[in-house]
Amino acid sequence: MKTTFSARFVQRMALTTALCAAAFSAAHADDLNIKTMIPGVPQIDAESYILIDYNSGKVLAEQNADARRDPASLTKMMTSYVIGQAMKAGKFKETDLVTIGNDALATGNPVFKGSSLMFLKPGMQVPVSQLIRGINLQSGNDACVAMADFAAGSQDAFVGLMNSYVSALGLKNSHFQTVHGLDAEGQYSSARDMALIGQALIRDVPNEYSIYKEKEFTFNGIRQTNRNGLLWDNSLNVDGIKTGHTDKAGYNLVASATEGQMRLISAVMGGRTFKGRETESKKLLTWGFRFFETVNPLKAGKEFASEPVWFGDNDRASLGVDKDLYLTIPRGRMKDLKASYVLNTTELHAPLQKNQV
């Protein structure tokens, strides 16, 4: 029986198509890739944007994606991520009750004037399950404060956790000063970083992410709807993520949708109008699904090649990868995909262990 080895032995691996499909650059408006005949991304009316493939991480389109901008309520994606990680670690449960403090008072609180709220009152006891829906669906700023106090003891301590995850996720153009995203000096993020936070939500805290597809919830007798209008668009299978708006930020939207095994994430920042951010996001997602596909040519634990092995019970050893490999290629070009590899040693000598890296 052959033994599969992850590829420390493999010095270099290449997967290419006849048209160099895996090597295309991120597209910009009006570009045309002559080799693949993929038209440029449609004109996007926003200050910055990006479109990435969730599985491969490939950037399909971008413009000013690293520009530091006011995230507004996109900040709540990181708030949600911190909460999701805390629940994943067993710090608290959705059924736990949170006692609302004075700093989460909604009505009459000058901090929250004119902003989106759950309308919490001090002394209320509210389940975590309701507060996280107030954050993710209704964008409630009072809910963010209540959960920050509950999860970390204070808003400042919670913001510290948010920025720790900024570092852990390798985000280069993000820094948070608030738990809710209302305008604050020194608070910024970028379209690229927001797309990466979305990717982390989906990958690392799927239970938390699953809330984002819910279209409405009721709290204290008030029916509240999800602010992401793309959830109602029947032409796309959108299941998240988050809107944001202040006068300074403009209209922001991070969205994610699936088609088959493909998942795309778009981030649009500095849009002109409430509906415009949805229109521009839909353009990106539709273009991505129309012209690209995600493929999984190498699967974890499966042999992709074998090599002779010396001094062993078997005369050949199987080579494999330790995690699934995804690629984004022009749609319909899977048949042209070719794999090659180079070993970092001229010979394989026993003893070798199964799953050795």
Secondary structure, 3 states (H helix, E strand, C coil): CCCEEECCCEEEEEEECCCCHHHCCCECECCEECCCCEECECCCCCCEEEEEECCCCCEEEEECCCCCECCHHHHHHHHHHHHHHHHHCCCCCCCCEEECCHHHCCCCCHHHCCCCCCCCCCCCEEEHHHHHHHHHCCCCHHHHHHHHHHHHCCHHHHHHHHHHHHHHCCCCCCECCCCCCCCCCCCEECHHHHHHHHHHHHHHCHHHHHHHHCCEEEECCEEEECCCHHHHCCCCEEEEEEEEEECCCEEEEEEEEEECCEEEEEEEEEECCHHHHHHHHHHHHHHHHHHEEEEEEECECCCCEEEEEECCCCCEEEEEECCCEEEEEECCCHHHCEEEEEECCCCEECCCCCCCC
